[in-house]
Amino acid sequence: MSEEQQANNICAPPVEPQEAVPGPSREEEEEDSSSDPPPSLQTKMFQDWDHPEKVLEGLNRLRLSNTLCDVILCCEGQDFSCHRAVLASVSSYFEDLFTSDTVESTQERLTISGLEAQTIGMMVNYVYTSGVSLSTDNVQALLAASTLWNVTAVGKACCDSMEKEMLLERPAVTPWRRR
């Protein structure tokens, strides 16, 4: 490899000339066919554990800049630009809607009824960030939205939150005493 080729290929180590080494005979190859491949043919899996978070951050950045968005959710006069693939990847409701043979599957603007715009905004934010802020003021609306959109993680979080709230509000029970 020339110096120019090596300079353009920064990941490749310099190639040193090597002596030719005689390989095994055909009989030796057949006998050795069950062994591991030579180290140069072995593979090693690389896993970037930050990749899912980076992808989600990138998709949210694209959404917030209205880049490559292909659907707008409309509710109460507010528009929420989104990516069909992102919505469908998190919600089977949207997956079914966007892959069906209906007029809605190809519409650029979809009117969402039965939910408040604030709730839709929180659900869209969850879809793109994996986080949603639950409070006593919004938990029931988020439960309704997560049920409609079939986003089970949010639904479970809402149920857990309401259960904890009910336990905290329950008056302390004092045992009955006989006199």
C-alpha positions in Angstrom: 0.0 0.0 0.0 1.4 3.4 -0.9 1.9 6.1 1.7 -1.0 8.1 0.2 -3.3 5.1 0.6 -2.2 4.6 4.2 -2.8 8.3 5.0 -6.3 8.0 3.6 -7.1 4.9 5.6 -6.5 6.0 9.2 -8.0 3.0 10.8 -5.9 0.4 9.0 -2.5 -0.4 10.5 0.5 -0.2 8.2 0.9 -3.3 6.1 4.3 -5.0 6.5 5.5 -7.4 3.8 5.2 -11.0 5.0 6.9 -14.2 4.0 4.7 -16.7 2.2 3.9 -19.5 4.6 2.8 -22.8 3.1 -0.8 -23.7 4.0 -2.1 -27.1 5.0 -2.5 -29.8 2.5 -6.1 -30.7 1.4 -6.0 -33.7 3.7 -5.0 -31.5 6.6 -7.8 -28.9 5.7 -10.4 -31.7 5.8 -9.2 -33.0 9.1 -9.0 -29.5 10.6 -12.4 -28.3 9.3 -14.1 -28.5 12.8 -11.6 -26.2 14.5 -12.2 -22.5 15.1 -11.5 -20.1 12.2 -8.1 -18.4 12.3 -8.1 -15.2 14.4 -8.2 -13.0 11.3 -11.7 -14.5 10.4 -13.2 -14.4 13.9 -15.7 -11.6 14.6 -16.3 -9.6 17.7 -19.6 -7.8 18.4 -19.3 -4.1 19.3 -22.2 -2.7 21.3 -22.7 1.0 21.8 -24.9 1.2 24.9 -25.4 4.9 24.5 -26.8 4.4 20.9 -30.5 4.1 21.8 -30.3 7.3 23.9 -28.5 9.1 21.1 -31.0 8.0 18.5 -33.9 9.2 20.7 -32.2 12.5 21.3 -31.6 12.9 17.6 -35.2 12.1 16.7 -36.4 14.6 19.2 -34.1 17.3 17.9 -35.4 16.6 14.4 -39.0 16.8 15.7 -38.4 20.1 17.5 -36.8 21.6 14.4 -39.7 20.2 12.3 -37.2 18.3 10.2 -38.3 15.2 8.2 -41.7 15.3 10.1 -44.3 13.6 8.0 -47.5 13.9 10.1 -49.1 16.6 12.2 -51.3 15.7 15.2 -53.9 18.4 15.6 -55.9 19.0 18.8 -57.7 22.1 20.2 -56.0 24.4 17.7 -52.5 23.1 18.5 -50.2 21.2 16.0 -47.7 18.6 17.0 -45.3 17.7 14.2 -44.1 14.1 14.4 -42.6 11.2 12.5 -44.9 8.4 11.6 -42.2 5.8 12.1 -41.5 7.1 15.6 -45.1 7.2 16.7 -45.7 3.7 15.2 -42.6 2.2 16.9 -44.0 3.2 20.4 -47.8 2.9 19.8 -49.6 0.0 18.2 -52.5 2.4 17.7 -50.4 4.5 15.4 -48.8 1.5 13.8 -52.2 0.1 12.9 -53.4 3.5 11.7 -50.4 4.3 9.5 -50.2 0.8 8.0 -53.9 0.4 7.3 -55.7 0.9 4.0 -57.6 4.0 5.2 -57.7 7.6 4.3 -56.1 8.6 7.7 -53.1 6.4 7.0 -51.8 8.9 4.4 -53.2 12.2 5.7 -50.6 14.8 6.6 -52.8 16.2 9.4 -54.6 14.0 11.8 -57.2 15.5 14.2 -57.1 13.8 17.6 -60.3 14.1 19.6 -61.2 12.9 23.0 -57.9 14.2 24.5 -56.7 17.6 25.6 -53.9 19.2 23.6 -51.7 19.4 26.8 -52.1 15.6 27.2 -51.2 15.0 23.6 -48.1 17.2 24.0 -47.1 15.2 27.0 -47.6 11.9 25.2 -45.6 13.1 22.1 -42.9 14.3 24.5 -42.8 10.8 26.1 -42.6 9.1 22.7 -39.5 11.1 21.8 -37.8 11.3 25.3 -39.1 8.2 27.2 -40.1 10.5 30.1 -43.3 12.0 31.3 -44.0 14.0 34.4 -46.9 12.6 36.4 -49.0 14.6 38.8 -52.4 14.3 40.5 -53.6 16.9 38.0 -52.6 14.9 34.8 -52.4 11.3 35.7 -56.0 10.4 34.7 -55.7 12.2 31.4 -52.4 10.4 30.7 -53.9 7.1 31.6 -56.7 7.7 29.1 -54.3 8.7 26.4 -51.9 5.8 27.1 -54.9 3.4 26.9 -56.1 4.9 23.6 -52.6 4.9 22.1 -51.7 1.6 23.7 -48.5 2.8 25.3 -48.4 0.4 28.2 -45.4 1.8 30.0 -47.1 5.1 30.6 -50.4 3.4 31.5 -48.6 1.2 34.1 -46.8 4.3 35.5 -50.1 6.1 35.8 -51.8 3.2 37.6 -48.8 2.8 40.0 -49.0 6.6 40.7 -52.7 6.5 41.4 -52.4 3.5 43.6 -49.6 5.2 45.7 -51.8 8.4 45.9 -54.8 6.4 47.1 -52.7 4.7 49.8 -51.4 8.0 51.0 -54.8 9.5 51.1 -56.4 6.6 52.9 -57.1 7.4 56.6 -55.1 5.4 59.1 -57.1 2.5 60.4 -57.2 2.0 64.1 -58.0 -1.4 65.4 -61.3 -1.8 67.2 -60.9 -2.3 70.9 -63.2 -4.0 73.4 -63.7 -2.4 76.7 
